[in-house]
Amino acid sequence: MGRSQIYYIIGLGLLIAAPLILALLLNISSDQPDSPSNGDENGQNGDNEQEIYWGVDSASYTDENIYQCVNENFGEPEVWGRYLGDKEGVSAGMDTNEVNLLHDNDVRILVIYNHFNEATGYDHGARHAWNL
């Protein structure tokens, strides 16, 4: 057997072995959970990994019907993003009834402030926050 045939066989072996080794490594890493299931109340587990929370961002008023629709079709949200005040044509601000509904269902509220005109860049945001 010549040198070129040996190199050919080694190359062929590597081409076959590489995907198998890669598949084995990917399979081992896919056995890990997508998100920590034993996190503490701060969203941290023992390995300092962040926990992922699933939720909704809604510009519309949230009532029992919308909550049930989300819950039945997508799962129970852990957090619900809502806007502080009304902005015509953009969002309806939340009220006490909405807050009570979400809290009664153990949903945390992510408060979103959107009363600004120019949302480009850190400097504009910092200037706007400073002037509040």
BELRAUR-V313968 format. One record per pair of residues at least 12 apart in sequence whose ideal C-beta (glycine too) atoms are under 10 Angstrom apart, sorted by the first residue. I is the first residue (numbers start at 0). J is the second residue. Records with the same first field share a line. If there is no record, write none. Layout:
# BELRAUR-V313968
I: J / J
This chain:
# BELRAUR-V313968
32: 44
33: 51
34: 48 / 49 / 50 / 51 / 52 / 53
35: 48 / 49 / 50 / 51
36: 50
37: 50
38: 50 / 51 / 52
50: 77
51: 77
52: 76 / 77 / 78 / 107 / 109
53: 73 / 74 / 75 / 76 / 77 / 78
54: 69 / 75 / 76 / 77 / 78 / 79 / 80 / 106 / 107 / 108 / 109
55: 69 / 70 / 73 / 76 / 77 / 78 / 79 / 80 / 81 / 101 / 106 / 109
56: 78 / 79 / 80 / 81 / 82 / 109 / 111
57: 69 / 76 / 79 / 80 / 81 / 82 / 90 / 91 / 93 / 97 / 111
58: 80 / 81 / 82 / 86 / 88 / 89 / 90 / 91 / 92 / 111 / 113
59: 81 / 82 / 90 / 91
60: 81 / 85 / 90 / 91 / 92 / 93 / 94 / 96 / 97
61: 79 / 81 / 91 / 93 / 94 / 96 / 97 / 98 / 100 / 101 / 106 / 108
62: 96 / 97 / 100
63: 96 / 100 / 104
65: 79 / 97 / 100
66: 79 / 97 / 100 / 101 / 103 / 104 / 106
67: 104
69: 106
70: 104 / 106
75: 104 / 105 / 106
76: 101 / 104 / 105 / 106 / 107
77: 105 / 106 / 107
78: 101 / 106 / 107 / 108 / 109
79: 93 / 97 / 98 / 100 / 101 / 102 / 104 / 106 / 107 / 108 / 109
80: 107 / 108 / 109 / 110 / 111
81: 93 / 94 / 97 / 98 / 101 / 108 / 109 / 110 / 111
82: 110 / 111 / 112 / 113 / 114
83: 110 / 111 / 112 / 113 / 114
84: 112 / 113 / 114
85: 114
86: 113 / 114 / 115
89: 113 / 114
90: 111 / 113 / 114
92: 113 / 114
93: 108 / 110 / 111
98: 110
112: 127 / 128 / 131
114: 127 / 131
115: 127 / 128 / 131
